[in-house]
């Protein structure tokens, strides 16, 4: 099968061949319809040791596909089923796994494999797509679920004022869920404006340039300080910036993947009695809710899709995303030209 492979830090991904894997007894073999390129994939190629990424591994954890073959112990899926995949693979038998929370299983693995024509996953990681949802759009279920988990962790209440730092896919999807959960104001801030229209398309009530004047800009737009600030970039210093932006007794949610340490002044958080929480992954109930949110509605996560590419275009597109192009969510599809 065709697959896109990681070689080494500083080198582009390469297109190569890998054997089609065989499913274990609790697994299914999937023909992948689409896989999203995630910002976490970029991080992994820059710091492979931290993420356990090895030479010739296949990235990709946002994918959907069709079941081709089932292992002998799989009874709730069959060939032809169209499924989205939750990439956290737990043991399947511990308390966390039985509660539908494989992300917090002691044996959890974050699987890749989506940048290929086929992959194997445990059947318990799969959820069948609604009949009216195009199979490629099922690849959005994973980032939509991540953003939902962020909002659930925040304790957002109807009427809250929300500020989101970062207009990448997760920041925009947090805006989608914040508006859906009744936030009065949902302002997305970024150092560039190229996602402004897309932010409005998923439900944001405003867009601001991030910088020293952001607090004043937010207050002018909303009439008050932010009740919740979501840090969705993952750059050094932004948790500290978020703490300075949020109101006294407000909440800061750390979402962005900041690798290699950070710098912040805890006195600001202490003096304002900020509630500081972090969010990563999701549970399976949230994953199922995310699938439902991909259906008809006034605001749709599908607005994030800006490209659909074949395997041969992945290396160049991947490097372009590393340089922060105007793309948002690019899908790799085996049948794309």
GUVEXTI-147341 format. One record per residue (C-alpha): residue number from 0; residue in three letters; x, y, z. Coordinates in steps of 0.2 Angstrom, whole numbers, plus 5000, padded with zeros to 4 digits. Example, Ala and Ser with C-alpha at 12.3 -4.5 7.8 and 13.67 -1.06 7.14 Angstrom:
2
<node n="0" res="ALA" px="5062" py="4978" pz="5039"/>
<node n="1" res="SER" px="5068" py="4995" pz="5036"/>
***
This chain:
337
<node n="0" res="UNK" px="5000" py="5000" pz="5000"/>
<node n="1" res="UNK" px="5005" py="5018" pz="4998"/>
<node n="2" res="UNK" px="5010" py="5028" pz="5014"/>
<node n="3" res="UNK" px="5018" py="5044" pz="5019"/>
<node n="4" res="UNK" px="5033" py="5041" pz="5030"/>
<node n="5" res="UNK" px="5043" py="5051" pz="5043"/>
<node n="6" res="UNK" px="5062" py="5050" pz="5040"/>
<node n="7" res="UNK" px="5071" py="5062" pz="5052"/>
<node n="8" res="UNK" px="5070" py="5080" pz="5059"/>
<node n="9" res="UNK" px="5073" py="5093" pz="5046"/>
<node n="10" res="UNK" px="5069" py="5082" pz="5032"/>
<node n="11" res="UNK" px="5052" py="5082" pz="5023"/>
<node n="12" res="UNK" px="5040" py="5067" pz="5023"/>
<node n="13" res="UNK" px="5042" py="5054" pz="5009"/>
<node n="14" res="UNK" px="5030" py="5044" pz="5000"/>
<node n="15" res="UNK" px="5033" py="5026" pz="5000"/>
<node n="16" res="UNK" px="5026" py="5008" pz="5001"/>
<node n="17" res="UNK" px="5022" py="4998" pz="5016"/>
<node n="18" res="UNK" px="5014" py="4981" pz="5018"/>
<node n="19" res="UNK" px="4995" py="4981" pz="5021"/>
<node n="20" res="UNK" px="4993" py="4976" pz="5039"/>
<node n="21" res="UNK" px="4984" py="4961" pz="5046"/>
<node n="22" res="UNK" px="4971" py="4964" pz="5059"/>
<node n="23" res="UNK" px="4973" py="4956" pz="5076"/>
<node n="24" res="UNK" px="4958" py="4946" pz="5083"/>
<node n="25" res="UNK" px="4951" py="4962" pz="5091"/>
<node n="26" res="UNK" px="4955" py="4974" pz="5077"/>
<node n="27" res="UNK" px="4948" py="4979" pz="5060"/>
<node n="28" res="UNK" px="4957" py="4983" pz="5044"/>
<node n="29" res="UNK" px="4951" py="5000" pz="5037"/>
<node n="30" res="UNK" px="4953" py="5007" pz="5020"/>
<node n="31" res="UNK" px="4956" py="5025" pz="5024"/>
<node n="32" res="UNK" px="4945" py="5038" pz="5016"/>
<node n="33" res="UNK" px="4952" py="5053" pz="5023"/>
<node n="34" res="UNK" px="4965" py="5059" pz="5036"/>
<node n="35" res="UNK" px="4967" py="5077" pz="5043"/>
<node n="36" res="UNK" px="4984" py="5085" pz="5045"/>
<node n="37" res="UNK" px="4985" py="5090" pz="5063"/>
<node n="38" res="UNK" px="4996" py="5103" pz="5071"/>
<node n="39" res="UNK" px="5002" py="5090" pz="5083"/>
<node n="40" res="UNK" px="5009" py="5080" pz="5068"/>
<node n="41" res="UNK" px="5020" py="5095" pz="5065"/>
<node n="42" res="UNK" px="5026" py="5095" pz="5083"/>
<node n="43" res="UNK" px="5030" py="5076" pz="5082"/>
<node n="44" res="UNK" px="5041" py="5078" pz="5067"/>
<node n="45" res="UNK" px="5051" py="5092" pz="5076"/>
<node n="46" res="UNK" px="5053" py="5082" pz="5093"/>
<node n="47" res="UNK" px="5051" py="5064" pz="5088"/>
<node n="48" res="UNK" px="5059" py="5057" pz="5104"/>
<node n="49" res="UNK" px="5046" py="5065" pz="5115"/>
<node n="50" res="UNK" px="5032" py="5058" pz="5105"/>
<node n="51" res="UNK" px="5040" py="5041" pz="5102"/>
<node n="52" res="UNK" px="5040" py="5044" pz="5083"/>
<node n="53" res="UNK" px="5053" py="5032" pz="5074"/>
<node n="54" res="UNK" px="5060" py="5032" pz="5056"/>
<node n="55" res="UNK" px="5047" py="5027" pz="5043"/>
<node n="56" res="UNK" px="5033" py="5028" pz="5055"/>
<node n="57" res="UNK" px="5016" py="5034" pz="5048"/>
<node n="58" res="UNK" px="5008" py="5049" pz="5055"/>
<node n="59" res="UNK" px="4990" py="5053" pz="5055"/>
<node n="60" res="UNK" px="4977" py="5052" pz="5069"/>
<node n="61" res="UNK" px="4962" py="5061" pz="5062"/>
<node n="62" res="UNK" px="4954" py="5048" pz="5050"/>
<node n="63" res="UNK" px="4939" py="5039" pz="5044"/>
<node n="64" res="UNK" px="4937" py="5024" pz="5033"/>
<node n="65" res="UNK" px="4928" py="5009" pz="5028"/>
<node n="66" res="UNK" px="4930" py="4992" pz="5037"/>
<node n="67" res="UNK" px="4938" py="4979" pz="5025"/>
<node n="68" res="UNK" px="4941" py="4964" pz="5036"/>
<node n="69" res="UNK" px="4937" py="4960" pz="5054"/>
<node n="70" res="UNK" px="4947" py="4950" pz="5067"/>
<node n="71" res="UNK" px="4939" py="4934" pz="5074"/>
<node n="72" res="UNK" px="4934" py="4942" pz="5090"/>
<node n="73" res="UNK" px="4925" py="4957" pz="5082"/>
<node n="74" res="UNK" px="4906" py="4955" pz="5082"/>
<node n="75" res="UNK" px="4899" py="4973" pz="5082"/>
<node n="76" res="UNK" px="4907" py="4979" pz="5065"/>
<node n="77" res="UNK" px="4907" py="4971" pz="5048"/>
<node n="78" res="UNK" px="4915" py="4974" pz="5031"/>
<node n="79" res="UNK" px="4907" py="4989" pz="5022"/>
<node n="80" res="UNK" px="4904" py="4999" pz="5038"/>
<node n="81" res="UNK" px="4909" py="5017" pz="5037"/>
<node n="82" res="UNK" px="4918" py="5023" pz="5053"/>
<node n="83" res="UNK" px="4927" py="5037" pz="5062"/>
<node n="84" res="UNK" px="4941" py="5032" pz="5073"/>
<node n="85" res="UNK" px="4946" py="5038" pz="5091"/>
<node n="86" res="UNK" px="4965" py="5037" pz="5091"/>
<node n="87" res="UNK" px="4967" py="5034" pz="5109"/>
<node n="88" res="UNK" px="4969" py="5015" pz="5111"/>
<node n="89" res="UNK" px="4968" py="5009" pz="5129"/>
<node n="90" res="UNK" px="4968" py="4991" pz="5136"/>
<node n="91" res="UNK" px="4950" py="4989" pz="5134"/>
<node n="92" res="UNK" px="4947" py="4981" pz="5151"/>
<node n="93" res="UNK" px="4952" py="4994" pz="5165"/>
<node n="94" res="UNK" px="4940" py="5006" pz="5174"/>
<node n="95" res="UNK" px="4944" py="5020" pz="5162"/>
<node n="96" res="UNK" px="4942" py="5010" pz="5147"/>
<node n="97" res="UNK" px="4925" py="5003" pz="5153"/>
<node n="98" res="UNK" px="4919" py="5020" pz="5157"/>
<node n="99" res="UNK" px="4923" py="5026" pz="5139"/>
<node n="100" res="UNK" px="4939" py="5035" pz="5144"/>
<node n="101" res="UNK" px="4953" py="5026" pz="5135"/>
<node n="102" res="UNK" px="4964" py="5042" pz="5135"/>
<node n="103" res="UNK" px="4967" py="5040" pz="5154"/>
<node n="104" res="UNK" px="4970" py="5021" pz="5153"/>
<node n="105" res="UNK" px="4988" py="5017" pz="5160"/>
<node n="106" res="UNK" px="4992" py="5008" pz="5144"/>
<node n="107" res="UNK" px="4985" py="5021" pz="5132"/>
<node n="108" res="UNK" px="4994" py="5023" pz="5115"/>
<node n="109" res="UNK" px="4990" py="5038" pz="5103"/>
<node n="110" res="UNK" px="4990" py="5029" pz="5087"/>
<node n="111" res="UNK" px="4995" py="5035" pz="5070"/>
<node n="112" res="UNK" px="4993" py="5027" pz="5053"/>
<node n="113" res="UNK" px="4981" py="5038" pz="5044"/>
<node n="114" res="UNK" px="4993" py="5044" pz="5031"/>
<node n="115" res="UNK" px="4991" py="5028" pz="5022"/>
<node n="116" res="UNK" px="4979" py="5018" pz="5011"/>
<node n="117" res="UNK" px="4975" py="5005" pz="5025"/>
<node n="118" res="UNK" px="4978" py="5004" pz="5044"/>
<node n="119" res="UNK" px="4972" py="4992" pz="5058"/>
<node n="120" res="UNK" px="4963" py="4999" pz="5074"/>
<node n="121" res="UNK" px="4954" py="4991" pz="5088"/>
<node n="122" res="UNK" px="4936" py="4989" pz="5085"/>
<node n="123" res="UNK" px="4932" py="4998" pz="5101"/>
<node n="124" res="UNK" px="4940" py="5014" pz="5094"/>
<node n="125" res="UNK" px="4927" py="5015" pz="5080"/>
<node n="126" res="UNK" px="4911" py="5023" pz="5079"/>
<node n="127" res="UNK" px="4899" py="5021" pz="5064"/>
<node n="128" res="UNK" px="4896" py="5036" pz="5054"/>
<node n="129" res="UNK" px="4878" py="5043" pz="5052"/>
<node n="130" res="UNK" px="4871" py="5038" pz="5035"/>
<node n="131" res="UNK" px="4870" py="5055" pz="5028"/>
<node n="132" res="UNK" px="4888" py="5060" pz="5033"/>
<node n="133" res="UNK" px="4900" py="5059" pz="5019"/>
<node n="134" res="UNK" px="4914" py="5047" pz="5024"/>
<node n="135" res="UNK" px="4928" py="5060" pz="5022"/>
<node n="136" res="UNK" px="4920" py="5072" pz="5034"/>
<node n="137" res="UNK" px="4921" py="5059" pz="5047"/>
<node n="138" res="UNK" px="4939" py="5063" pz="5048"/>
<node n="139" res="UNK" px="4934" py="5079" pz="5057"/>
<node n="140" res="UNK" px="4926" py="5070" pz="5072"/>
<node n="141" res="UNK" px="4943" py="5069" pz="5081"/>
<node n="142" res="UNK" px="4947" py="5087" pz="5082"/>
<node n="143" res="UNK" px="4929" py="5092" pz="5085"/>
<node n="144" res="UNK" px="4929" py="5080" pz="5100"/>
<node n="145" res="UNK" px="4945" py="5088" pz="5106"/>
<node n="146" res="UNK" px="4937" py="5105" pz="5106"/>
<node n="147" res="UNK" px="4921" py="5099" pz="5114"/>
<node n="148" res="UNK" px="4932" py="5092" pz="5128"/>
<node n="149" res="UNK" px="4940" py="5109" pz="5131"/>
<node n="150" res="UNK" px="4924" py="5118" pz="5133"/>
<node n="151" res="UNK" px="4917" py="5104" pz="5145"/>
<node n="152" res="UNK" px="4933" py="5106" pz="5155"/>
<node n="153" res="UNK" px="4931" py="5125" pz="5156"/>
<node n="154" res="UNK" px="4914" py="5125" pz="5165"/>
<node n="155" res="UNK" px="4907" py="5137" pz="5152"/>
<node n="156" res="UNK" px="4890" py="5144" pz="5157"/>
<node n="157" res="UNK" px="4877" py="5152" pz="5145"/>
<node n="158" res="UNK" px="4881" py="5171" pz="5145"/>
<node n="159" res="UNK" px="4899" py="5169" pz="5147"/>
<node n="160" res="UNK" px="4912" py="5180" pz="5138"/>
<node n="161" res="UNK" px="4925" py="5169" pz="5130"/>
<node n="162" res="UNK" px="4942" py="5174" pz="5122"/>
<node n="163" res="UNK" px="4951" py="5161" pz="5112"/>
<node n="164" res="UNK" px="4969" py="5163" pz="5108"/>
<node n="165" res="UNK" px="4974" py="5155" pz="5091"/>
<node n="166" res="UNK" px="4964" py="5154" pz="5075"/>
<node n="167" res="UNK" px="4970" py="5136" pz="5071"/>
<node n="168" res="UNK" px="4958" py="5122" pz="5069"/>
<node n="169" res="UNK" px="4956" py="5118" pz="5088"/>
<node n="170" res="UNK" px="4954" py="5137" pz="5092"/>
<node n="171" res="UNK" px="4940" py="5138" pz="5079"/>
<node n="172" res="UNK" px="4932" py="5123" pz="5085"/>
<node n="173" res="UNK" px="4932" py="5129" pz="5103"/>
<node n="174" res="UNK" px="4923" py="5144" pz="5096"/>
<node n="175" res="UNK" px="4910" py="5133" pz="5088"/>
<node n="176" res="UNK" px="4907" py="5124" pz="5104"/>
<node n="177" res="UNK" px="4907" py="5139" pz="5115"/>
<node n="178" res="UNK" px="4894" py="5147" pz="5104"/>
<node n="179" res="UNK" px="4884" py="5131" pz="5104"/>
<node n="180" res="UNK" px="4884" py="5131" pz="5123"/>
<node n="181" res="UNK" px="4877" py="5148" pz="5125"/>
<node n="182" res="UNK" px="4892" py="5160" pz="5127"/>
<node n="183" res="UNK" px="4887" py="5178" pz="5124"/>
<node n="184" res="UNK" px="4903" py="5183" pz="5116"/>
<node n="185" res="UNK" px="4915" py="5172" pz="5107"/>
<node n="186" res="UNK" px="4931" py="5182" pz="5101"/>
<node n="187" res="UNK" px="4945" py="5173" pz="5092"/>
<node n="188" res="UNK" px="4962" py="5182" pz="5093"/>
<node n="189" res="UNK" px="4977" py="5178" pz="5082"/>
<node n="190" res="UNK" px="4992" py="5187" pz="5075"/>
<node n="191" res="UNK" px="4985" py="5185" pz="5057"/>
<node n="192" res="UNK" px="4968" py="5189" pz="5050"/>
<node n="193" res="UNK" px="4967" py="5176" pz="5037"/>
<node n="194" res="UNK" px="4955" py="5165" pz="5047"/>
<node n="195" res="UNK" px="4943" py="5179" pz="5051"/>
<node n="196" res="UNK" px="4929" py="5174" pz="5039"/>
<node n="197" res="UNK" px="4931" py="5156" pz="5044"/>
<node n="198" res="UNK" px="4929" py="5160" pz="5063"/>
<node n="199" res="UNK" px="4913" py="5169" pz="5059"/>
<node n="200" res="UNK" px="4907" py="5153" pz="5049"/>
<node n="201" res="UNK" px="4909" py="5142" pz="5064"/>
<node n="202" res="UNK" px="4900" py="5154" pz="5076"/>
<node n="203" res="UNK" px="4913" py="5167" pz="5083"/>
<node n="204" res="UNK" px="4905" py="5184" pz="5086"/>
<node n="205" res="UNK" px="4921" py="5193" pz="5083"/>
<node n="206" res="UNK" px="4939" py="5192" pz="5078"/>
<node n="207" res="UNK" px="4954" py="5202" pz="5085"/>
<node n="208" res="UNK" px="4972" py="5204" pz="5082"/>
<node n="209" res="UNK" px="4982" py="5197" pz="5097"/>
<node n="210" res="UNK" px="4995" py="5209" pz="5105"/>
<node n="211" res="UNK" px="4997" py="5221" pz="5119"/>
<node n="212" res="UNK" px="4981" py="5230" pz="5115"/>
<node n="213" res="UNK" px="4970" py="5214" pz="5116"/>
<node n="214" res="UNK" px="4963" py="5217" pz="5133"/>
<node n="215" res="UNK" px="4956" py="5234" pz="5128"/>
<node n="216" res="UNK" px="4950" py="5228" pz="5112"/>
<node n="217" res="UNK" px="4940" py="5213" pz="5120"/>
<node n="218" res="UNK" px="4932" py="5225" pz="5133"/>
<node n="219" res="UNK" px="4927" py="5237" pz="5119"/>
<node n="220" res="UNK" px="4919" py="5223" pz="5109"/>
<node n="221" res="UNK" px="4910" py="5215" pz="5124"/>
<node n="222" res="UNK" px="4908" py="5227" pz="5138"/>
<node n="223" res="UNK" px="4918" py="5217" pz="5150"/>
<node n="224" res="UNK" px="4933" py="5206" pz="5154"/>
<node n="225" res="UNK" px="4934" py="5188" pz="5148"/>
<node n="226" res="UNK" px="4926" py="5175" pz="5159"/>
<node n="227" res="UNK" px="4936" py="5161" pz="5151"/>
<node n="228" res="UNK" px="4952" py="5162" pz="5140"/>
<node n="229" res="UNK" px="4957" py="5147" pz="5130"/>
<node n="230" res="UNK" px="4975" py="5146" pz="5125"/>
<node n="231" res="UNK" px="4975" py="5136" pz="5109"/>
<node n="232" res="UNK" px="4992" py="5140" pz="5102"/>
<node n="233" res="UNK" px="5005" py="5131" pz="5113"/>
<node n="234" res="UNK" px="5019" py="5145" pz="5112"/>
<node n="235" res="UNK" px="5030" py="5150" pz="5127"/>
<node n="236" res="UNK" px="5022" py="5164" pz="5137"/>
<node n="237" res="UNK" px="5004" py="5162" pz="5131"/>
<node n="238" res="UNK" px="4998" py="5154" pz="5147"/>
<node n="239" res="UNK" px="5005" py="5170" pz="5156"/>
<node n="240" res="UNK" px="4997" py="5181" pz="5143"/>
<node n="241" res="UNK" px="4980" py="5172" pz="5146"/>
<node n="242" res="UNK" px="4981" py="5174" pz="5165"/>
<node n="243" res="UNK" px="4983" py="5193" pz="5162"/>
<node n="244" res="UNK" px="4968" py="5194" pz="5150"/>
<node n="245" res="UNK" px="4955" py="5184" pz="5160"/>
<node n="246" res="UNK" px="4945" py="5192" pz="5174"/>
<node n="247" res="UNK" px="4947" py="5190" pz="5192"/>
<node n="248" res="UNK" px="4940" py="5173" pz="5197"/>
<node n="249" res="UNK" px="4940" py="5168" pz="5179"/>
<node n="250" res="UNK" px="4946" py="5152" pz="5170"/>
<node n="251" res="UNK" px="4961" py="5149" pz="5159"/>
<node n="252" res="UNK" px="4961" py="5133" pz="5149"/>
<node n="253" res="UNK" px="4978" py="5127" pz="5143"/>
<node n="254" res="UNK" px="4975" py="5118" pz="5126"/>
<node n="255" res="UNK" px="4990" py="5122" pz="5115"/>
<node n="256" res="UNK" px="5004" py="5109" pz="5114"/>
<node n="257" res="UNK" px="5019" py="5118" pz="5121"/>
<node n="258" res="UNK" px="5034" py="5107" pz="5121"/>
<node n="259" res="UNK" px="5050" py="5111" pz="5130"/>
<node n="260" res="UNK" px="5044" py="5121" pz="5145"/>
<node n="261" res="UNK" px="5036" py="5138" pz="5147"/>
<node n="262" res="UNK" px="5038" py="5154" pz="5157"/>
<node n="263" res="UNK" px="5024" py="5163" pz="5167"/>
<node n="264" res="UNK" px="5022" py="5173" pz="5183"/>
<node n="265" res="UNK" px="5011" py="5163" pz="5195"/>
<node n="266" res="UNK" px="5008" py="5179" pz="5205"/>
<node n="267" res="UNK" px="4996" py="5185" pz="5192"/>
<node n="268" res="UNK" px="4985" py="5169" pz="5193"/>
<node n="269" res="UNK" px="4987" py="5169" pz="5212"/>
<node n="270" res="UNK" px="4981" py="5187" pz="5215"/>
<node n="271" res="UNK" px="4966" py="5185" pz="5203"/>
<node n="272" res="UNK" px="4962" py="5168" pz="5210"/>
<node n="273" res="UNK" px="4961" py="5161" pz="5193"/>
<node n="274" res="UNK" px="4955" py="5144" pz="5189"/>
<node n="275" res="UNK" px="4968" py="5136" pz="5178"/>
<node n="276" res="UNK" px="4964" py="5120" pz="5170"/>
<node n="277" res="UNK" px="4971" py="5110" pz="5155"/>
<node n="278" res="UNK" px="4962" py="5099" pz="5142"/>
<node n="279" res="UNK" px="4968" py="5086" pz="5131"/>
<node n="280" res="UNK" px="4960" py="5071" pz="5121"/>
<node n="281" res="UNK" px="4941" py="5067" pz="5125"/>
<node n="282" res="UNK" px="4930" py="5053" pz="5131"/>
<node n="283" res="UNK" px="4920" py="5042" pz="5119"/>
<node n="284" res="UNK" px="4904" py="5050" pz="5124"/>
<node n="285" res="UNK" px="4911" py="5067" pz="5118"/>
<node n="286" res="UNK" px="4917" py="5058" pz="5102"/>
<node n="287" res="UNK" px="4900" py="5052" pz="5098"/>
<node n="288" res="UNK" px="4893" py="5070" pz="5102"/>
<node n="289" res="UNK" px="4906" py="5077" pz="5089"/>
<node n="290" res="UNK" px="4900" py="5065" pz="5076"/>
<node n="291" res="UNK" px="4882" py="5072" pz="5078"/>
<node n="292" res="UNK" px="4888" py="5089" pz="5077"/>
<node n="293" res="UNK" px="4894" py="5086" pz="5059"/>
<node n="294" res="UNK" px="4876" py="5085" pz="5054"/>
<node n="295" res="UNK" px="4865" py="5099" pz="5047"/>
<node n="296" res="UNK" px="4866" py="5116" pz="5056"/>
<node n="297" res="UNK" px="4868" py="5134" pz="5055"/>
<node n="298" res="UNK" px="4887" py="5133" pz="5060"/>
<node n="299" res="UNK" px="4896" py="5118" pz="5054"/>
<node n="300" res="UNK" px="4914" py="5112" pz="5057"/>
<node n="301" res="UNK" px="4916" py="5107" pz="5039"/>
<node n="302" res="UNK" px="4919" py="5126" pz="5036"/>
<node n="303" res="UNK" px="4937" py="5122" pz="5042"/>
<node n="304" res="UNK" px="4941" py="5111" pz="5027"/>
<node n="305" res="UNK" px="4953" py="5121" pz="5015"/>
<node n="306" res="UNK" px="4961" py="5107" pz="5005"/>
<node n="307" res="UNK" px="4960" py="5089" pz="4999"/>
<node n="308" res="UNK" px="4976" py="5082" pz="4993"/>
<node n="309" res="UNK" px="4983" py="5065" pz="4987"/>
<node n="310" res="UNK" px="4998" py="5056" pz="4994"/>
<node n="311" res="UNK" px="5010" py="5064" pz="4982"/>
<node n="312" res="UNK" px="5006" py="5082" pz="4988"/>
<node n="313" res="UNK" px="5008" py="5078" pz="5007"/>
<node n="314" res="UNK" px="5027" py="5082" pz="5009"/>
<node n="315" res="UNK" px="5025" py="5099" pz="5001"/>
<node n="316" res="UNK" px="5009" py="5103" pz="5009"/>
<node n="317" res="UNK" px="5015" py="5098" pz="5026"/>
<node n="318" res="UNK" px="5030" py="5109" pz="5025"/>
<node n="319" res="UNK" px="5019" py="5123" pz="5020"/>
<node n="320" res="UNK" px="5008" py="5121" pz="5035"/>
<node n="321" res="UNK" px="5024" py="5122" pz="5046"/>
<node n="322" res="UNK" px="5027" py="5139" pz="5039"/>
<node n="323" res="UNK" px="5009" py="5145" pz="5044"/>
<node n="324" res="UNK" px="5000" py="5146" pz="5027"/>
<node n="325" res="UNK" px="4982" py="5152" pz="5025"/>
<node n="326" res="UNK" px="4977" py="5134" pz="5025"/>
<node n="327" res="UNK" px="4966" py="5128" pz="5040"/>
<node n="328" res="UNK" px="4961" py="5109" pz="5039"/>
<node n="329" res="UNK" px="4969" py="5099" pz="5025"/>
<node n="330" res="UNK" px="4962" py="5082" pz="5022"/>
<node n="331" res="UNK" px="4973" py="5068" pz="5014"/>
<node n="332" res="UNK" px="4962" py="5057" pz="5003"/>
<node n="333" res="UNK" px="4968" py="5042" pz="4994"/>
<node n="334" res="UNK" px="4957" py="5046" pz="4979"/>
<node n="335" res="UNK" px="4962" py="5064" pz="4977"/>
<node n="336" res="UNK" px="4972" py="5070" pz="4962"/>
***
